[in-house]
Amino acid sequence: DPRGEDPTKPGRFFRRCALVASVAFNAGSNTDLVHPIQLLNKAVCADRDTMTWKAVSWTLRTLAKKSENRTREFLEDPPAPLHASIVREVRNVIETGRKSGR
């Protein structure tokens, strides 16, 4: 690959799309057809690419509105350390209903 990327591994936009698609898919559903937490494995949570951690935050913030307990459990024991912004934003949504916490 001329960009120096391994063509056998999904790129940053693929990882983001997979997470964002789960958010959109579940937003209008009352069931957990593809539960977002199933997509948040160790590799995705440990990824420090901005595109990925923002998608992880979005996924968890959306999930927090539907399943607060499950989101809290995930924050307490993630498969890999989460970016500090993810934890802050998701906790703000759980506590105040807003990403900014204000």
N, C-alpha and C positions, 0 to 999 in steps of 0.2 A: 504494500500500500504506500503510495507516494507521501501520505501524511504521517507515516510512521506509526499508524495504528494497527493493532492486530485485528485482521478481518474476521476472525472467529469469535471475537468478543463483542457483545452489543455496545454500541457507542453511547455517549452521554445523552443524546436526544432520544434514543430508544429507551433507555432506563427511565427518563423523565416521562415519556409518552405512556409507558406501561403503568406508572403510578397515577398519572393524571387521568388516564382512561378508567382506572378503577374508581376514582373519585366521581367522575361523570356518570359512570355506569351505576354506581350505588346511590347517587344523590336522589334519584326518583324511585328507588326501590325500597320496599319494606323488608326485604330478605337480604341475606348475605350471600348472594350468588358467587361473587368473587370478593372475598373479604380483603380489604386493603392490607391488613396485617399479614396476610399470607404472602404478600409481595415484599414485605420489609424484612429481608433476610440480612445476614451479617454483612455481606458485600455491599448491599445498598445502604445500610445504616452507617457503615464505616466510610463510605464514599464522601470525599470532601469537595467534590465538584459542585460548584454553586448551583448548577441546573438540577442536580440530583437532590441536594439537601433541601432546596426550596420546595421541590416536589414532595419530599418526605414530610416536610412541615405542612404543606397544603393537605396532603392525605390525612395526616393525623388530626389537623384542625377540623376537617370535615367530619372525620369519624367521631371526634369528641362531641359533636352536636347530636349524633345519633346514639352513641354508645360510650358514655363518659367513663363508666367503670372499666370497660375493656381498654380504653385509651390510657387511663391511669395505670393499669396493670402493665401495659406495654412500656410506659415511661419509666416505671420502677425497675423493670428488668428487660431492657432492650437486648437484641442479639449482639450489638456492638455499641460502643459509646456514641451517643448522638451529638451532633453539632449543638453548641450552647444556644444558638438562635432557635433551633427546633424546640428544645425543651421550654425556653421562655415563652415562645409564641403559643405553643399548645397549652401550657399552664394558664396563660392569660385567657385563652378561649374558654377553658374549663371554669375558671374563677369568675370572669367578667362577661364572657360571651363575645369578647372583641380581641382581635389579634394584638392590638397595641396595649390592651389592658386598661385603657382610659374610658 
